[in-house]
Amino acid sequence: MKVALPLLAALAAALFVALSYYTYTVVIPEAGGLWTFDMRVLGYSAETARHYLETLSSRGRAVYLLEVRWLDTVFPVVLGTVLVLAARAGGARVLVLPAVVYVLLDLLENMFVAQLLRAGAERLDPHLVELAALSTMGKYAALVCAVGVVVAQGLRRSGRAAGQG
């Protein structure tokens, strides 16, 4: 695990850089500067989603559905694996739950967002928008909890190590 964790963390960082590249250089400019659905930590309304879909160009939609979606499918799985491995280092298996919930919600969010992008503003389903927005908010809440577990585990380990020295 001592080798796997840093390698997976580096892979997660590289995927994040690639995801950010497409998001900031293509999708956001092709949406008139509006943030993607995935970036809206506090969620969004049907009206906000409609405006975003009306503003997003066909090129932006295509990149969002291909490159960004592919990267955003692999990234949470890799990041989640990093968080699980780091949380498990403390021994208690229950500590991995926030990381697992984060991955599942991020993948669910991606599925809902893809459906929104395919439907477009003309066929927007407010119920689907609500599910997508709840998935986004839940993903971020679970991610904060997962990172909190990892930080707490690290502090606990460093405290034990300091007590031994």
LINUR-V116397 format. One record per backbone hydrogen bond with DSSP energy under -1.0 kcal/mol. CO is the residue of the C=O (numbers start at 1). NH is the residue of the N-H. E is the energy in kcal/mol with one decimal. If there is no record, write none. Layout:
<<CO/NH/E> <CO/NH/E>>
//
This chain:
<<1/5/-2.4> <3/7/-1.7> <4/8/-3.0> <5/9/-2.5> <6/10/-2.3> <7/11/-2.2> <8/12/-2.7> <9/13/-2.3> <10/14/-2.4> <11/15/-2.7> <12/16/-2.3> <13/17/-2.3> <14/18/-2.3> <15/19/-2.8> <16/20/-2.7> <17/21/-2.4> <18/22/-2.1> <19/23/-2.2> <20/24/-3.1> <21/25/-2.4> <22/26/-1.5> <22/27/-2.1> <23/28/-3.0> <26/30/-2.4> <28/31/-1.4> <28/33/-2.7> <29/32/-1.4> <30/57/-2.3> <31/34/-1.3> <37/40/-1.5> <39/41/-1.6> <40/43/-2.6> <45/49/-2.5> <46/50/-2.7> <47/51/-2.3> <48/52/-2.4> <49/53/-2.7> <50/54/-2.3> <51/55/-1.9> <52/56/-2.5> <57/61/-2.5> <58/62/-2.3> <59/63/-2.4> <60/64/-2.5> <61/65/-2.4> <62/66/-1.4> <63/68/-2.4> <66/70/-2.7> <67/71/-2.6> <68/72/-2.8> <70/73/-1.2> <70/74/-1.8> <71/75/-3.0> <74/78/-2.3> <75/79/-3.2> <76/80/-2.6> <77/81/-1.9> <78/82/-2.2> <79/83/-2.6> <80/84/-2.6> <81/85/-2.7> <82/86/-2.5> <83/87/-2.4> <84/88/-2.7> <87/90/-1.4> <88/91/-2.0> <92/95/-1.3> <93/96/-1.9> <94/97/-1.5> <96/100/-2.1> <97/101/-2.9> <98/102/-2.4> <99/103/-2.1> <100/104/-2.4> <101/105/-2.7> <102/106/-2.5> <103/107/-2.5> <104/108/-2.3> <105/109/-2.8> <106/110/-2.3> <107/111/-1.8> <108/112/-2.3> <109/113/-3.0> <110/114/-2.3> <111/115/-1.8> <112/116/-2.2> <113/117/-2.8> <114/118/-2.3> <115/119/-2.2> <116/120/-2.4> <125/129/-2.1> <126/130/-2.2> <127/131/-2.2> <128/132/-2.6> <129/133/-2.9> <130/134/-2.6> <131/135/-2.1> <132/136/-2.2> <133/137/-2.6> <134/138/-2.7> <135/139/-2.5> <136/140/-2.0> <137/141/-2.2> <138/142/-2.8> <139/143/-2.3> <140/144/-2.4> <141/145/-2.0> <142/146/-2.8> <143/147/-2.7> <144/148/-2.4> <145/149/-2.3> <146/150/-2.0> <147/151/-2.7> <148/152/-2.7> <149/153/-2.6> <150/154/-2.4> <151/155/-2.6> <152/156/-2.4> <153/157/-2.6> <154/158/-2.6> <155/159/-2.2> <156/160/-2.1> <157/161/-2.6> <158/162/-2.4> <159/163/-1.8> <160/164/-1.1>>
//
